[in-house]
Structure formats: C-alpha cells, structure tokens
Amino acid sequence: MKKAVFTLTFLVAALLSSQAQTLSNHACWVVESNRHAKAQTVKFYDENQQLVYEEMVSIKLNISKKKVQQALNMILTNLLNKDGFMANKNVVAASFHTSR
C-alpha cells in the first residue's frame, strides 16, 4: 500500500513539474554580476523574451531578499505597462536608493 501511494505521489509530482516547465511565456528580470566587479547589470525582458530595459547599477543587489525581488517585480510591471518609466534612465538605482 505504501509503495502504491509513493508511486502515485511521485507520478503526480512529475506531471505537475513538467507542466510548469512548459509555461515559459512570462516576463522576467535578470541580475548579472562579475565576481570581482561591484557593479551589476539588471535586465528586464517581456513575454517574448525581448529586452525591454537594461541598467548598470553600482550598488550590490541581494536578490535572495524578498523586498529586492518585490521591488524588481514592481519595476518590471511598470516597464511593461509603460507608466512613464522610460523617461528616467536610472529606474533601478532610484528605486533602491529611496527604499533604504
């Protein structure tokens, strides 16, 4: 009985994880950094994986923190909605300097 439940659970998990991997049409952001450089490059992509905005920042972004992820998600949403963000060329730096 335990073996059947384990097998069924494993198959359902495998099915769900393979479904999630096929849903790749989403906008995203990427933070690139060099091991020795203090500057990082933040890139924002739309649903078609086309580069929407790119900015080099001199601050170290800790993307493992939830607040940083939320801020980057908010910037991405605003960029995709074209809420006047393109007028300011330092969107990411301005967002993190005011939130400290």
HELIX and SHEET records of a PDB file:
HELIX    1   1 LYS A    2  THR A   22  1                                  21    
HELIX    2   2 LYS A   66  ASN A   81  1                                  16    
HELIX    3   3 PHE A   85  ALA A   87  5                                   3    
HELIX    4   4 VAL A   91  THR A   98  1                                   8    
SHEET    1   A 3 CYS A  28  SER A  33  0                                        
SHEET    2   A 3 GLN A  40  TYR A  45 -1                                        
SHEET    3   A 3 LEU A  51  VAL A  57 -1                                        
END                                                                             
